[in-house]
Amino acid sequence: MVVPWWEPTLVGSVAAACTTGAFIPQVLRVWRLRSAREVSLTTFSVFAGGTAAWLIYGLLIVSVPVILANAVTCLLSLTMVGMKLAYGRTGS
């Protein structure tokens, strides 16, 4: 069975939208509360590094879903790192 070229891209795009979108509520919550006390700096730092590596991988294999998802997720992860450094010092 031959899979049409667009099916893997569609599945990858849906997966990317779900996994990337999952971070948005956490980023918004920390931003609204101006509190990152419960956020792990280590977790988000390592995660940002991992998504940066996935972004490079996506660029190397020229996969639009991998590139877009990991660019956005890396940005969201780095935003969380920045907010943790800015808001997490008080009370943590």
Contacts in CASP RR format, 6 or more apart in sequence:
PFRMAT RR
TARGET T0000
AUTHOR 0000-0000-0000
METHOD contacts of the structure
MODEL  1
MVVPWWEPTLVGSVAAACTTGAFIPQVLRVWRLRSAREVSLTTFSVFAGG
TAAWLIYGLLIVSVPVILANAVTCLLSLTMVGMKLAYGRTGS
9 64 0 8 1.000
9 65 0 8 1.000
12 65 0 8 1.000
12 66 0 8 1.000
13 64 0 8 1.000
13 65 0 8 1.000
15 65 0 8 1.000
15 69 0 8 1.000
16 65 0 8 1.000
16 66 0 8 1.000
16 68 0 8 1.000
16 69 0 8 1.000
17 69 0 8 1.000
19 69 0 8 1.000
19 73 0 8 1.000
20 69 0 8 1.000
20 72 0 8 1.000
20 73 0 8 1.000
20 76 0 8 1.000
23 73 0 8 1.000
23 76 0 8 1.000
23 77 0 8 1.000
23 80 0 8 1.000
24 76 0 8 1.000
26 39 0 8 1.000
26 80 0 8 1.000
27 76 0 8 1.000
27 79 0 8 1.000
27 80 0 8 1.000
27 83 0 8 1.000
30 36 0 8 1.000
30 39 0 8 1.000
30 80 0 8 1.000
30 83 0 8 1.000
30 84 0 8 1.000
30 87 0 8 1.000
31 83 0 8 1.000
33 87 0 8 1.000
34 87 0 8 1.000
35 87 0 8 1.000
35 88 0 8 1.000
35 90 0 8 1.000
36 80 0 8 1.000
36 83 0 8 1.000
36 84 0 8 1.000
36 86 0 8 1.000
36 87 0 8 1.000
36 88 0 8 1.000
36 92 0 8 1.000
37 87 0 8 1.000
37 88 0 8 1.000
37 90 0 8 1.000
37 91 0 8 1.000
37 92 0 8 1.000
39 80 0 8 1.000
39 83 0 8 1.000
39 84 0 8 1.000
39 88 0 8 1.000
41 81 0 8 1.000
41 84 0 8 1.000
41 85 0 8 1.000
44 77 0 8 1.000
44 80 0 8 1.000
44 81 0 8 1.000
44 84 0 8 1.000
45 81 0 8 1.000
47 77 0 8 1.000
48 74 0 8 1.000
48 77 0 8 1.000
48 78 0 8 1.000
48 81 0 8 1.000
49 74 0 8 1.000
49 77 0 8 1.000
50 74 0 8 1.000
51 70 0 8 1.000
51 73 0 8 1.000
51 74 0 8 1.000
51 77 0 8 1.000
52 70 0 8 1.000
52 74 0 8 1.000
54 66 0 8 1.000
54 70 0 8 1.000
55 66 0 8 1.000
55 67 0 8 1.000
55 70 0 8 1.000
55 71 0 8 1.000
55 74 0 8 1.000
57 66 0 8 1.000
58 66 0 8 1.000
58 67 0 8 1.000
58 70 0 8 1.000
59 67 0 8 1.000
END
